[in-house]
Amino acid sequence: MHALGCFRSLSNVKQAEAYAQKADIRQSKGELNMIRKLVLAFVGLGAAGVVAIYLLTIPLLRRLPKPGRVSMDGITTIDDAVEACRRTHLHGWDLVAYAQHLAARKFTYSRLNTWDTPSRAFERGMGYCEQQALALKHIYDRLGIESRGVLAFRCTFPAGVIDGIPWPGGVSGHAWLRVRIGDEELDVCPGSASNRPGVTQFEILSTVRT
C-alpha cells in the first residue's frame, strides 16, 4: 500500500509538472502573439506615416516650378556664382556685399522644397532662410571669406508674399550668417535684395545661437 501511495504521488507530481509545462507553453505562445501584434501595429503605423507624408508631398511637388534649374544672368549653380564673384575682382566687404546681393536675387523665398540641399535649392532658385544662408556660406567658403551660420527663434519681419500667398509680417524664427573681415563681424542675410552687410530687413528679438 505504501509503494502504491508513493506511485500515485509521483504520478500526481508528473501530471502537475506536465500541466505547468503546458501552461508555460501557452503563456509563451500568448506572449509571442502579443509581440507579433505589436510589431504588426508598429509596421502598420510606419506604413501609414509614409503614405501620409507621400500624399502631403504630392501637392508641394506639383507646385514646384518647371524646369528645376533657374538661370539668372548665366548663373545656375554655386560654381557659377563663385566664378561670377571672382570675375569682379572685388575684395573685403565689397565682395561680401556682391555675393550677398547675387544670392538674394537668385533666391525666391519658399517653403515648397524644404528637403533640398542648399546647393540644390540655389539651382532651383527657391528655398527658405536656412537654405539661402547656407548656399551663400558655400560661396563665401569658396572665396576664402570667414562666415558662420546663426539663428534666432524670434525675429520680426515686414509684410511680404510667401509661395504666392500674402503674409502680413510678424514674428518668426530665422537663420542667417555672420561674416568676419579682419576684426569686424557683421550680420549678412540673403533674404532680401535690399539687405547689405550689417543691415537686414528683420529685427532680432531673442538670443542669437550658432
PyMOL commands that set and color helices and strands:
alter all, ss='L'
color gray80, all
select helices_A, chain A and resi 2-63+78-87+92-106+118-124+129-143
alter helices_A, ss='H'
color red, helices_A
select strands_A, chain A and resi 108-109+126-127+146-157+160-162+165-167+170-181+184-188+203-204
alter strands_A, ss='S'
color yellow, strands_A
deselect
rebuild
show_as cartoon
